[in-house]
Amino acid sequence: ILEWTAIYNYEAVQDVELSLQVGDTVHILEMYEGKSQTTTFLYEATVEDRGQHETVIPSELPLVQELTSTLREWAVIWHKLYVDNRMTQFRHLQQMTYCLIEWRSQILSGTLPKDELAELKKKVTAKIDYGNRILGLDLVVRDDNGNILDPDETSTIALFKSHEMASKRIDERIQEEKSLQQNLDLRGQPVFNTTHTYSLYVNFKNFVCNIGEDAELFMSLYDPDQSKLISENYLVRWGSNGMPKEIEKLNNLQVIFTDLSSLDVIRPKISLVCQIVRVGHMELKDGKKHTGGLRRPFGVAVMDITDIIHGKVDDEEKQHFIPFQQIAMETYIRQRQLIMSPLMTSHVIGENEPLTSVFNKVIAAKEVNHKGQGLWVSLKLLPGDLAQVQKDFSHLVDRSTAVARKMGFPEIILPGDVRNDIYITLIQGEFDKGKKKTPKNVEVTMSVHDEDGNLLEKAIHPGAGYEGISEYKSVVYYQVKQPCWYETVKVSIAIEEVSRCHLRFTFRHRSSQESRDKSERAFGVAFVKLMNADGTTLQDGKHNLVIYKGDNKKMEDAKFYLTLPGTKVEEEKDGPPGKNLHHLANFTPTKDSTKDSFQIGTLICSTKLTQNVDLLGLLNWRSNSQHIAHNLKKLMDVEGGEIVKFLQDTLDALFNIMMEMSDNETYDFLVFDALVFIISLIGDIKFQHFNPVLETYIYKHFSTTLAYVKLTRVLNYYVRNADDSSKTDLLFAALKALKYLFRFIVQSRVLYLRFYGKDEDGDEFNNAIRKLFFSFNVLMDRPLEEAVKIKGAALKYLPTIINDVKLVFDPVELRKLETVLKQCRDALLPLLIDQLSGQLDDNSNKPDHEACSQLLSNILEVLDWKDVGPTAVHIQLIMERLLRRINRTVIGMSRQSLHIGSFVACMTAILRQMDDFHYNHYISTFKTRQDIIDFLMETFIMFKDLIGKNVYANDWMVMNMMQSRVFLRAVNQFTTVLNRFFLDQASFELQLWNNYFHLAVAFLTHESLQLENFSQAKRNKIVKNGRSRQWSLHVWVEFKHVNGLAHFKTEIVSSLRSKIEGFPQP
């Protein structure tokens, strides 16, 4: 505050002006002097409490205000990190800051839909809270919607719990990151470890290699340790002119590898690999008379992208060079050694090795003599699935970007994510050379046909980036008896067509001479059905197929070969191979002596086709209605991973059975048990990340309007018959699943009301709920020793359904219940206080501090709600019976105790909820003067200890400020007691006043009130919330009490006063 003196008289002519006389003193609270008008911008705002303590509240969104304040505070630290040359932390903070700036721009744009804005809000607050913790700033506490809690409007217990939850959440994230860094030996920026799904963006810049023929480049992700491909291929067709075959794709070759899980991004090693297949003659030197269009292995390119996947490297603009490794093409050298530098002499790579087997040799070689040939790409790891990255990284990923999915499921499968991908790998074969002197050049042609032999067009996808093809031709290896291909393609078929389809493989010798090649016909055929006889899909894994040979067109006639076994396993089951061939002349399976064989691998990634016969029986219940009961029981034996994969279809089947088979009550119980099983499964820690999936199903996909009738009826039956030992386990499981059971019940009722209105079923629903709660009352009214486990579960899980029930229960009856709440509280509270008093007074046995603190916290939190009616009597009861006991518990409890924070919060809550009457009444309950002295001494010493040694973490600024404010108010109340009973000479108590003043000094010297030591942002927060209470306390101590005590103990008061006066004012 500045003081100025008027040197002229001035008469005000406007309302905003001030009339002055010469000599008048003007107190100037704020000045805005020396600012250029052109750099001053006006913002809409409201001003509260105008004057010395006014508060300016901008009209922009609170989240934007918080973002602005956070960015300013981080900018100061960011600069300091740079000056101190702490570059790792500098880059980490830089990345977080850029994220906040981008998100702030999105929010300010005002174009985000409500649901996207809510989702973005969660990301913003999570990033701010995490950043504040690692930067050593104060913890921000929020409500469920991410809004900053107002301590004046929040109960003490709720504030404490919010601090606890926020701190725990951030600690878990930091611990998860530390663990991840230890596993990966990270030294750079952290990966997005709160994300379950990731995507890798790859921008294909150029391919430099003088092939002379067209080529196909297949890029995919590869795990060197497991020697397997992780993802689908991304296909680039490259022309002989050194440019993409489709000129429109020039500078537009981009792919996003999606569905990577949190386990994928912590693989010890991961590589981006590229298989190069040239398309042309058998040999590069061949001329026009030689066969063309053959797919021949040419080489590979391998790049270790572990650092990028682990998050150590993050630069989407950087172009990476991946050296090209050509395989040996000199077929006249029988050894087929690689013609290259000595760098790889110990890793000879021949042209007839499968390209996938070359990967590990290239990786082991470390260096490749690439002679400038290779690929140029840029890469970036992105958090989220395809929809998320398209939204968050639209500058990188758009609808034209090719999508290569993981060959497997993502960590979370959301309802509506329909997938039906069948991956087929041509593994290897063995072919007798027959009459030829040298082994054959075998080409495998794969196609998809229905049961009538009709070809399915464009069902095969060699790689993302192109439409499907009808036939896939394998790579040709020159004169190899046992070729190994390891080529993987994706087969995409409509779900309803899978049961009718099979894969056909034809085998043909390809001659290098075009004239001879034209006369070559397929010498064999193999097939495999995509669906087994029991209706399950072909099992994942390797399959040895039977090769059939023949000299006529019947070999390719599906009506003939589909009657035969397709795999060696089926052949062994059917007996001798010739028994089904009596009607097929010249069409027989190969004899074992020829050693002809063919092996493929399959992997099914489908949310509609299961390989489990028990689950299939349930999903197809309409076609097997006589086995419904059996299939519902067998569901409990299905592996959890398979159930969550088909979660939506499984739940749909359960509710369809319940509604369509309503005449049979047996099914109601079986469906109920199955539903409880699924809910319990998702509650397991292994599948807990599917909780949002279940929530999404309930609120967006669930559509059974009458499910509430049957679910409440079955649940009521189990509760009513709790004494039946055969149903104890079923009831206990149902109680554990009660939260989601009632969400199904309530959502069903909501849908019913939406479609049929309120009066359609009379009072049936409300009666069902009443009966259910009456059954719970009867259960709880039984002797304590009966069904203790069930009663405990009921008490634990019943509160989780209240908010859901309130949405649909009769509002008139709800209001009646609210009037009963006070009566219930009057009856229950004394009993609860008796239990707490007994526990806290029990010195013979160790009291259950955890249970006591939880119970008392819940009581105090409820009593602080605004809609619970009068609570003064209840607070008085708690104060009289428990305050002193809690104080003594806190004094006697170790600071290392896990429950010290909860008990201090309870004590603070009681003091905060006490009004002036309570304080006066409490003092009046002490019978003697000595009792008052003991209580005050005890309280002052405890306050001083708690202020001097914080129970809560230093970054719990809001909680610490709240505690100080409550303690200060309590001390102010007790000051009246000191003046009344211990101020005059006859009643003066030296030690009591001494403790009182030392407490005052502890307040003044407390580090949380030293505003001059804090950043400007933190000072603003404290002044805003605390109104500079440090100075108020200074004045209170100095003028209100010291003068009145000087004639008693001048030397003590003087020493205290000197300490206080020497303390800096803010």
C-alpha angles and dihedrals in degrees: 000000000000123000121211131176123223113238096183136039115253130187115207114235098180135046091246093055130086126225112227139188125205109278096023114141116229120201109209112201099180136012133192099190127156098018119134114242091223092060095046115097127188121225128189111254144150124232122215125194095009114214133044094347100035120149121214112209115191116223093229121101115290089234091056090049090051092047091051093049092046094050091051092050093046092048091064091051091044090056092048091051089054093048090049090050093236092148099168092057089039093058092043091053090043091057092048091047093051089051091053092047091051093047092047089055091051092051094047091050089071091211099108118109116240096257093048091048090052091050092048090049090059091051093047095050092045091052093047093048093047092046093049091053097050090045092051095245127141123288115252116215120209143180124245090278094054096254117142110255118242105225090208091058097038126081117244093243093048089049091051093048091048090053090048094049094044092048093046092049093052093043090053091051093048091046090049089052093048090050090049091049091051092050093048099030088234120188100167136061118327123254121241094274096170089063124091098196130045138183132204117217116208124185111196106213106173147335116218113194133120101226100147092213137064116281141195118218118201114194122189144147116267136192108214094192093056094031093225139118115250102193144033118270125266108216125213117180108209123196128225087247092068096256136095113284089236105055092203088068093062107125089001104085104126133148136182117210103209142187095045109159131215087260091055093056092054096051108133090235134013129171139193106227133187126198114203116205119182119214114214139060129002089251127024090233093056118117136219094287091062125090115274135195094051118145107230129180111250112165151300141247121207131188126182105229097173093117091051094048091046091050099246092118122042115165116126091184096057114099115218123206116220110195118230119233115200120204122227112280100174098109094180089070100077093203087059092210122178115262101221144101123307089260090097104030090124091051105056111186118198128197092244096059115103110257091237091061089055092063096076092045091054091046091050092048091064091197131052128195092228097160090216094306120129149081131301117211141156122215140191133179112227128194116234141031125291096281091048097049091045087057100039099036102032089146088066107027124044135153092280092060112106115242121218111185127208114263090243138033127298118246092260124035110200122207109265093032095120114186131172109171123154115194117203122191121195098216112173147314143195120219129185113232091225112189093349120103093221132040118274128262094235122202118188118209115198124196139161121238137175124234091276092054096253114151116242107225121229094355096132122077116191091183145346116272098055138065119259125276130220098227130028119206119202129227113275119231116202115247098334121152094197108033118188114203109167089188116157126202134171123239116204117191132163109264094239091053098053095085090057098045137087137177119245124201121193123191124213136173111234117209121206088224111080094213092055094041092059091060095049114106130191109280098195147012135206132181143183129197116232093218128048125229091259091057097255120127122257108284120252115254140055123332126193107213128206113242114217122200131197144151100228141061092265087083089076096038108110092202089065106038096040088069089062130077112271100198134042089246092056090046091055091049093050094051127225111019096232100057095088095042102074091109096046113080116201091000112110138144115256117268120247090243091068091057090214108161140157129197131193135178126220134198121182118205103180134141090196106040119065131194092205114094094203093053090043090055090056095045090050094042095136092064092046102036092150089064098048095110092048093048093048090053093045090054087079089064096053116108112258095235091059092050096051088048089060097029098133095046092045093051091045090053093050094052093042089055091048093053102035095043094044094136091070112066090190089074090053091062094042092049090047091052091047091050091050089049092054093046090049090048092055089047089060113104091240092062102024091116086069091069091095088050091056090047090051091051093050096050102032110026108023109101110164105125097188100041090105091068095059098034093054091044094053093042091050090051092054093047092046091052097043090131090066103100091203090064099042095097092045092051093046091052090047092052091051088052093043095111095060094034089060092045087058089046094048095043089049089053092047090053091047092053091046093055104031107022132234104290100049097094099027112218096332097119095046090048091051091052091046091051091049094052090044088056089052089051091052090048093052092045093065121102112287096245092060119086094347091162092052093046092051091051091049092052091047100046105029094077089059092069101048098091091049094048091051089063094066108016121107106283092210091056091045090058089050089053090051090058089053093052094082092050090050090049092050089054100040103038097068090050092050091047090051090055092048093047091050092050095047093045094047105110096162094066130032106264119235096248094175094055092043094051093045094049095045091046091053092048094049093045092053092047089055094057115111097227102052099090128234113354104168093104092050093049088050091053092050091046094051097044105032114021096082091042092052091048091053091045090054092047092051097042122098117244087232091061115116090224102049093094093051094050092048089050090052092050090048091048092053092049091047094050092049114096128202092277091054092052092049093045093049092055089049091058092068110097100205139032090243090057089057091048091051093049094048093045089048092048097046093049091047093048091048091050093048092047094046094046112033116223090200128061117272092245091059088091096154093050093045091049091048091051092049092049093050092046090049092052091048091050089050089055092048090050088069088055091051092051092046100047110018110031106086122077095255095054101031116137111199098192093047093052090043091055089045094056094043087055088052091052090048088055093050095046096044110128094227089066098050095104094174090066095056135081118265091253092054092045090053091052094049094046090047094051101029104035089223094293091177091075092042090055091046091056092042093055097040100049109021101054116007097071092050092056102041096097091055106048108002096167095053095044091047092053092050092045092052090053091050095045091049090056114102119250118227 
